[in-house]
Amino acid sequence: MTVTVAIPFYKVVILMMKLKYPICCGLDVHKNVIVATIVITNRDGVSEYRQKSFSTINSDIQKFHNWLIENNCYHVCMESTGKYWIPIFNYLEKDIEVCLTHPKYVKAIKGKKTDKKDSKWIADLYKFDLVRCSFIPPKDFRQLRELARYRFKLVCMKSSEKNRIQNCMTVSNVGIASVLSDPFGKTATEIMSYLLEHTADSIDEKAVRKLIKKGAKAKSDEIIEAIRGCNIETDQAKKLELALGHLEYLDGMITQTEVELYVRIKPYYEFVEFVSTMPGMTELSSTIVLAETGVDMNIFDDAKHLCSWCGLSPSNNESAGKKKSVRIAKAGAYLKPMMVQCALAAIKNKKQPYFAIKYGRIKKRRGHKKAIIAIARMMMVCIYHMVSEKKPFTPADYEELMKPQNHVERVVLNENNVFAYLESLGYDKERPLPLSLQAVSRYMVLRGESTPAV
């Protein structure tokens, strides 16, 4: 006799997926509103939902914190929505475990999307541990990261201002940028200041020649020709004056930011020294990299995980056995450009050409762009091991790569040179070859192929 027992659907789901958080909360965060859903799941797999909305005013965020404690909820999951998650995280960080996740991992079904449904969906995913949490560094490294990223923005602003100045020079028929390698060096800066103070008719060539520094003396005649006939209108003159003043102001801000970075990284300065031993890395670049990654490498599974987090590894996009894309991921918006710049510096280092040799080998086969990303990835792997093991830059293949005279040359054997090679190794002509080598040699000769390289 067969007995059929009906099992409720929710119990089937509980049996299929392991419940990790019996009590947890999902948050849908906005600029002015927080929609929270606490889900409480009993042993039978029945879930009870409690929803409530709060404003983002500090007093209301404190009420939300107290509401979580009252419901015995110490696990919260929310989307990383711009900067809006940070005020909530500041209040929850001490008492509650917060999982910050990318919106793409908790995206609701299209057409059934409201604030309340979103928070409930996040809570349902999180209770089964189906959400990938983002890396939130400790507080001191979050502060370092903010300063490092602000410096990055300042450098971008400085580059934009330089482009505006060069546009003004082009419009005003000043061709210094075509003659001097650095249009913002000492010579170019002093000549531009002189041109702003004088009109085209009152320019004295002798006075201009005195402004040319030693390195550019050989190009004196070309510089004079580049500024002869220039016409700086009043609008361009005012624009140049403001842009040059802003450029000087930005230089001062960047310097202050770097000083503050050095002060804050001082407790972890030994890691900066380890990373700085690698070619292409300075103390400043090491500080900026560590501000992004932190010094605790245990949060990453291995060096490959770190490279993937930095956006230096290809993303997986395969279907039906076909790889649709092998491009690197879009992650690491701040860290990836820094590592590429360090890689470009490393391949130009003549005193330590370790990465230059590797770059040359890859470039022959894959081209410059892929080769430089490969070098940046190698450097990130080195940083992972240097920080985790507290060791300077000492790769395992360093001596072998830097001293090629110690390499054992490969010998390609065929029927013409195999006996001479064996004699050089000490074999006697009169003694028969070992059966294994003899059989292989005969087989390869019969097929008309060369024997494998030794």
C-alpha positions in Angstrom: 0.0 0.0 0.0 1.5 3.3 -1.0 0.9 6.4 1.1 1.3 9.8 -0.4 2.2 12.6 2.0 1.8 16.2 0.9 4.7 18.5 1.9 4.1 22.2 1.9 6.1 24.1 -0.7 7.9 26.3 1.8 9.1 23.2 3.6 10.5 21.9 0.3 12.4 25.1 -0.2 13.8 25.0 3.3 14.9 21.4 2.7 16.6 22.4 -0.6 18.3 25.5 0.7 20.1 25.7 4.0 18.8 28.4 6.3 21.7 30.5 7.7 20.1 33.5 9.4 16.8 32.7 11.2 16.5 36.4 12.0 17.8 39.0 9.6 16.8 42.2 7.9 16.8 43.5 4.4 17.1 47.2 3.7 16.1 49.3 0.6 18.0 52.5 1.1 17.2 55.8 -0.5 18.2 59.4 0.0 15.4 60.3 2.3 13.7 56.9 3.2 14.9 53.5 4.6 12.5 50.6 4.1 13.3 47.7 6.4 12.0 44.2 6.5 12.8 41.8 9.3 12.2 38.1 8.5 11.9 35.6 11.4 12.0 31.9 10.3 11.0 29.2 12.8 12.2 25.6 12.9 9.3 24.5 10.6 10.4 26.9 7.9 7.6 29.4 8.4 8.7 33.0 8.0 7.2 36.0 9.7 7.8 39.5 8.2 7.9 42.8 10.0 8.2 45.9 7.9 8.8 49.5 8.8 9.9 52.7 7.2 12.3 55.3 8.6 13.7 58.6 7.4 17.4 59.2 7.0 17.6 61.8 9.8 20.0 60.8 12.5 17.3 60.5 15.2 15.3 58.1 13.0 18.4 56.0 12.1 18.9 55.6 15.9 15.3 54.5 16.2 15.9 52.0 13.4 19.0 50.7 15.3 16.9 50.3 18.5 14.1 48.5 16.5 16.6 45.9 15.3 17.9 45.3 18.8 14.3 45.0 20.1 13.6 42.3 17.5 16.8 40.4 18.3 18.1 41.1 14.7 21.8 41.3 14.4 22.2 40.6 10.7 21.4 43.3 8.1 21.8 43.3 4.3 21.5 46.4 2.1 22.4 47.6 -1.3 25.5 49.8 -1.9 23.4 52.8 -3.2 25.8 55.6 -3.9 26.9 57.1 -0.6 23.4 56.8 1.0 24.4 53.5 2.8 27.2 55.1 4.8 25.1 57.0 7.4 23.2 53.9 8.2 26.4 51.8 8.4 27.9 54.3 10.8 25.1 53.7 13.3 25.0 49.9 12.8 28.7 49.1 12.6 29.4 48.6 16.3 26.5 46.3 17.3 25.2 44.6 14.1 26.8 42.6 11.3 26.2 44.5 8.0 26.4 42.8 4.6 26.8 45.4 1.8 26.0 44.0 -1.6 26.1 45.2 -5.2 22.6 45.9 -6.5 23.0 43.4 -9.4 23.1 40.5 -6.9 19.7 41.4 -5.4 17.9 42.9 -8.3 14.1 42.2 -8.1 12.0 40.8 -10.9 11.0 43.4 -13.5 7.4 44.6 -13.1 7.1 43.6 -9.5 9.4 46.2 -8.0 8.4 48.4 -5.1 10.4 49.6 -2.1 8.7 47.1 0.3 9.0 44.2 -2.1 12.7 45.1 -2.7 13.5 45.0 1.1 11.5 41.7 1.5 13.4 40.2 -1.5 16.8 41.2 -0.1 15.8 39.7 3.3 14.7 36.4 1.7 17.9 36.1 -0.3 20.1 36.9 2.7 18.5 34.5 5.1 19.7 31.6 2.8 23.1 33.2 2.4 22.6 33.8 -1.4 24.0 37.3 -1.3 27.7 38.1 -2.0 28.9 40.6 0.5 31.2 43.4 -0.6 34.5 44.1 1.2 34.2 46.9 3.8 37.7 47.9 5.1 38.3 48.8 8.8 37.6 52.4 9.7 41.2 53.7 9.5 41.6 52.2 6.0 38.2 53.7 4.9 39.5 57.1 5.9 42.7 56.4 4.0 40.7 55.3 1.0 38.6 58.5 1.0 41.8 60.7 1.0 43.5 58.6 -1.7 40.4 58.8 -3.9 40.1 62.5 -3.3 43.7 62.9 -4.4 42.8 60.9 -7.6 40.0 63.4 -8.3 42.4 66.4 -7.7 44.9 64.9 -10.2 42.2 64.5 -12.8 41.1 68.1 -12.2 44.8 69.2 -12.6 45.0 67.3 -16.0 41.8 69.0 -17.1 43.1 72.4 -16.2 46.4 71.7 -18.1 44.3 70.8 -21.2 42.5 74.2 -21.0 45.8 76.0 -20.7 47.1 74.2 -23.8 43.9 75.1 -25.7 44.4 78.7 -24.8 48.0 78.6 -26.1 46.9 77.0 -29.3 44.2 79.6 -29.9 46.7 82.4 -29.2 49.3 81.1 -31.7 51.8 80.1 -29.0 53.5 77.0 -30.2 55.7 76.3 -27.2 54.1 72.9 -26.6 55.4 71.7 -30.1 59.0 72.6 -29.2 59.4 71.8 -25.5 58.9 68.3 -24.1 57.1 69.7 -21.0 54.8 72.7 -21.7 54.4 73.2 -18.0 58.1 73.0 -17.0 60.1 76.0 -15.6 61.1 77.4 -19.1 57.5 77.2 -20.5 55.9 78.6 -17.3 58.3 81.6 -17.2 57.8 82.4 -20.9 54.0 82.2 -20.6 54.1 84.6 -17.6 56.3 87.0 -19.7 53.9 86.8 -22.6 50.9 87.6 -20.4 52.6 90.7 -19.2 53.6 92.0 -22.6 51.9 92.5 -26.0 53.1 90.9 -29.2 54.8 94.2 -30.3 56.7 94.7 -27.0 58.3 91.2 -26.8 62.1 91.4 -26.3 63.9 88.4 -27.7 66.9 88.9 -25.4 64.7 88.9 -22.3 63.0 85.7 -23.5 66.4 84.0 -24.1 67.3 84.8 -20.5 64.2 82.9 -19.3 65.3 79.7 -21.1 66.9 77.2 -18.7 70.0 75.0 -19.4 68.2 72.0 -20.7 66.3 74.0 -23.3 69.2 76.3 -24.4 69.8 74.2 -27.6 66.2 75.0 -28.7 66.4 78.7 -28.1 65.9 79.7 -31.7 62.9 77.3 -32.1 61.3 78.7 -29.0 61.7 82.3 -30.3 60.1 81.2 -33.6 57.2 79.5 -31.7 56.2 82.7 -29.9 56.9 85.2 -32.7 53.6 86.5 -34.0 51.5 85.3 -31.1 48.3 87.2 -30.3 46.9 86.6 -26.8 43.4 88.3 -26.7 42.0 89.8 -23.5 39.6 86.9 -23.0 42.3 84.2 -23.4 44.6 86.2 -21.2 42.1 86.2 -18.4 41.3 82.6 -18.9 45.1 81.7 -18.7 45.5 83.8 -15.6 42.7 82.0 -13.8 43.7 78.6 -15.0 47.3 79.0 -14.0 46.2 80.2 -10.5 43.9 77.3 -10.2 46.6 74.9 -11.3 48.9 76.2 -8.6 46.1 75.9 -6.0 45.5 72.3 -7.0 49.2 71.5 -6.6 49.1 72.7 -3.1 45.9 70.7 -2.3 47.5 67.5 -3.8 50.6 68.1 -1.6 48.5 68.5 1.5 46.6 65.3 0.7 49.8 63.3 0.2 51.1 64.5 3.6 47.9 63.4 5.3 48.2 60.0 3.6 51.7 59.5 4.9 50.7 60.5 8.4 47.7 58.1 8.5 49.7 55.1 7.0 52.4 55.5 9.6 51.2 52.6 11.9 51.4 50.3 8.8 54.5 51.7 7.3 56.4 48.3 7.4 53.9 47.1 4.7 54.6 50.2 2.6 58.4 49.4 2.8 57.8 45.8 1.7 55.7 46.9 -1.3 58.1 49.7 -2.3 60.9 47.2 -2.9 59.1 46.0 -6.1 60.1 47.7 -9.4 57.7 50.4 -10.4 56.3 51.0 -6.9 57.1 54.2 -4.9 56.1 54.9 -1.3 53.2 57.0 -2.5 51.8 54.4 -4.9 52.3 51.7 -2.3 50.3 53.8 0.2 47.5 54.3 -2.3 47.3 50.6 -3.2 47.2 49.6 0.5 44.6 52.2 1.2 42.3 50.3 -1.2 43.2 46.7 -0.3 44.1 47.1 3.4 46.8 45.0 5.0 44.7 41.9 6.0 44.9 39.6 3.1 42.9 36.9 4.9 39.7 38.5 3.6 40.7 37.3 0.1 40.7 33.5 -0.7 44.0 33.7 -2.6 45.9 36.0 -4.9 43.6 35.2 -7.8 40.6 36.4 -5.8 42.5 39.7 -5.1 43.3 40.2 -8.8 39.6 39.5 -9.7 38.5 42.1 -7.1 40.9 44.6 -8.6 39.5 44.0 -12.1 42.7 42.6 -13.5 41.3 39.1 -14.4 38.9 38.2 -17.3 35.3 37.8 -16.3 33.5 34.5 -17.1 30.9 34.7 -19.8 30.4 31.2 -21.3 27.4 29.5 -22.7 27.0 26.2 -24.6 30.7 25.7 -24.4 31.4 29.1 -26.1 33.3 31.9 -24.4 31.5 35.1 -25.3 34.0 37.5 -23.8 37.5 37.4 -22.3 37.7 41.1 -21.4 38.8 42.1 -17.9 36.1 43.0 -15.4 35.0 46.6 -14.8 35.9 46.4 -11.1 38.7 48.4 -9.5 37.8 51.9 -10.9 40.5 53.5 -8.6 43.0 50.7 -8.1 43.2 49.4 -11.7 44.5 52.7 -13.2 47.1 52.9 -10.4 48.4 49.4 -11.0 48.6 50.0 -14.8 50.6 53.2 -14.2 53.0 51.3 -11.8 53.3 48.5 -14.5 54.3 51.1 -17.1 56.9 52.4 -14.7 58.1 48.8 -13.9 58.8 47.9 -17.6 61.0 51.0 -18.0 63.1 50.2 -14.9 66.6 49.4 -16.2 68.2 48.7 -12.8 65.6 45.9 -12.1 64.4 44.7 -15.5 62.4 41.7 -14.1 59.0 42.9 -15.3 60.5 44.4 -18.5 61.7 40.9 -19.5 58.3 39.4 -18.9 56.6 42.2 -20.7 58.8 41.8 -23.7 57.9 38.1 -24.0 54.2 38.7 -23.7 54.1 41.7 -26.0 55.5 39.6 -28.9 52.5 37.3 -28.7 49.6 39.4 -27.4 50.4 43.1 -27.9 51.1 46.0 -25.6 47.6 46.4 -24.0 47.2 42.8 -22.9 50.9 42.6 -21.9 50.6 45.6 -19.6 47.5 44.2 -17.9 49.3 40.9 -17.4 52.2 42.8 -15.7 49.8 44.7 -13.5 48.2 41.4 -12.5 51.7 39.9 -11.7 52.5 42.9 -9.5 49.2 42.5 -7.6 50.0 38.9 -7.0 53.4 40.0 -5.7 51.7 42.5 -3.4 49.4 39.9 -2.0 52.3 37.6 -1.0 54.5 40.5 0.2 51.8 41.8 2.5 50.5 38.4 3.8 54.0 37.0 4.3 55.7 40.3 5.4 58.6 39.9 2.9 60.2 42.2 0.4 60.1 41.6 -3.4 61.9 38.2 -3.9 60.1 36.2 -6.6 61.0 32.5 -7.0 62.2 32.9 -10.6 64.1 36.1 -10.1 67.7 34.6 -10.3 66.8 32.4 -13.2 65.2 35.3 -15.2 68.0 37.8 -14.4 70.9 35.5 -15.0 70.2 33.6 -18.3 73.7 32.3 -18.5 72.8 29.7 -15.9 70.0 28.3 -18.1 70.4 24.8 -19.4 70.0 24.9 -23.2 67.4 22.6 -24.8 68.7 20.2 -27.3 66.4 18.9 -30.1 67.4 15.4 -30.9 67.0 13.7 -34.3 68.5 10.7 -36.1 71.6 12.8 -37.1 72.7 14.1 -33.7 71.3 11.6 -31.2 74.4 9.5 -31.0 76.8 12.4 -30.7 74.6 13.8 -27.9 74.7 10.5 -26.1 78.5 10.3 -26.4 78.8 13.8 -24.9 76.8 12.5 -21.9 79.3 9.6 -21.5 77.6 6.7 -23.3 79.8 4.1 -25.0 79.3 3.4 -28.7 79.8 -0.3 -28.3 77.2 -0.6 -25.5 73.6 -0.9 -26.7 71.1 1.9 -25.9 68.6 1.4 -23.2 65.5 -0.4 -24.6 63.1 2.5 -23.8 65.3 5.1 -25.6 66.1 2.7 -28.5 62.4 2.1 -29.1 61.5 5.7 -29.0 64.3 6.7 -31.4 63.3 4.0 -33.9 59.6 4.9 -33.7 60.4 8.6 -34.3 62.8 7.8 -37.2 60.3 5.6 -38.9 57.6 8.3 -38.7 60.1 10.9 -40.0 59.9 13.0 -36.9 62.5 14.4 -34.5 62.7 12.9 -31.1 61.5 15.1 -28.2 63.7 17.9 -26.8 65.8 16.9 -23.8 
